[in-house]
Amino acid sequence: MCGTQEAASFRAHDTHRMLGSEPLKKATMTEALEITTFHLTGDFGGTDFIAVNSDVDAYLKTRPGFRWRRITQDEDGTVVDVVAWDSEADARDGAAGIMTELAASPVHAMIDQATVDFRVRPVIHRLD
């Protein structure tokens, strides 16, 4: 009896814990993702949006902690803009600069501001 029942009990408890019954308290990594979703105004499409992002891309490359940027667009038109940073502070500083230093960028006029969902989240797992 020793082993099988104890192992099953451990697996059930461990699985329950791993599946989210307890929120993860601390991320062990400092990497953060800036995830912004939004819709474009008017008849603009993803290709149009990418075409006017050269100033934002150049700006991001100069920012401390910048790692990479990816942009996708769902079938319903939702744009998902993901930027990886060394830390949450780097992400927030970089995003703030896009709103202030690049306030005149044409990207802002293409974004339906009422649809913007901006989040910065610490990375808790990564697989390279």
N, C-alpha and C positions, 0 to 999 in steps of 0.2 A: 504494500500500500504506500510505502514511502516512495516519493518521487512522482508518480503519475498524477495523483490527486493534487499534490502540492504544486506541481508544474502547471496543471490546468488552472488552479486558483491564481497562481502568479500571472499566467498569460492573460486571464480575464481581467485582472486588476490592472496590469501593465497596459493592455490594449485600451481599456477604458480611459486611463490617464493620457495615453498618447493621442487618442482620438478627439481630444479637446474638452474633456470635462473640467480641466484646469487650464486657465490661460497661461501661456508661456510668460514667465515673470521677467526674464532678462535675456536679451539677445547677446550672444557671445561674440558677435562680429560687429564691426563698426560701420560696415558698408550700408548705404541707404538707397532706396529707390524713390524718386520723385515720379508720381504717376498722376497724369492729368488727362481727363477725358472731357470732350466737348463736341459740339456740332459746329459746322462752318455756316457762315451767313450766306444768304442768296443762293446762287447757283454754283458756288465754288466747290471744287472737288479736292481730293487728297493731293493730286498732282499740282494743282494751283497753290495749295498751301505749302508744299515742299519747295516750290519755285521761289517763294518769298522768304524762306527761312535762312538764307545765307548769312544774314547779319546775326541771327540768333546762334547759328552753328559756330560762327567765328567767335562770338562772345563766350560761348560755353567752353571752347577750347582754351581760353585764357584764364578760366576760373580755377582757383585752388580746389582740389578734390574731385574734379570732373573725371569720369571714367569713359562713359559712352552714352549715346542717345539712340533710341529706336522709335519710329512712328509707324503706326498701323491705322487702317480705317476699316471698320466693320461694314457689313452689307447695308445696315440701316443708316450709315453716314457718320457714326460715332468715330471720332479720331481719338486714338490712345497714344499719348506721348509719354515715353518712359525714359528717364535719365538716371543713370547710376552715378553715385557720388561716394566719396570716402567716408562721409559721415552725414548725419541728419543736419548738423549745423552748416556744412558745405552746401547741402541741397537747399536749405532755406535761404542762405545768402545768395546763391546763384539765382534762385527764382525771384527773389526781391529785386535783384539787379535787372532782370528781364522786364520787370514792371516799371522800374525807375530809369535806369541808364538807357534802356531800349524802349522807352515809352512811345517814341515816334515810329517804331518799327511797323511796317505794313501788316505783319502777322496779327496784330491786335484787332485791326479792322475786319479781318476775315473770320474771327472767332465770335460765335454767338455767346456773349458773356453770361447770359442767363443759364446756359447749359454747362458751365465749367464746374468740374469737380476736381479739386486739387488736393493731393495727399502726399505726405512724406512718411515712409515706413522703413524701419530698420530691417535689414536682411537677417533672417534667423537661420537660413540654410542656403548653401550654394553648392553646386556640383559643376566643376569645370571639366 
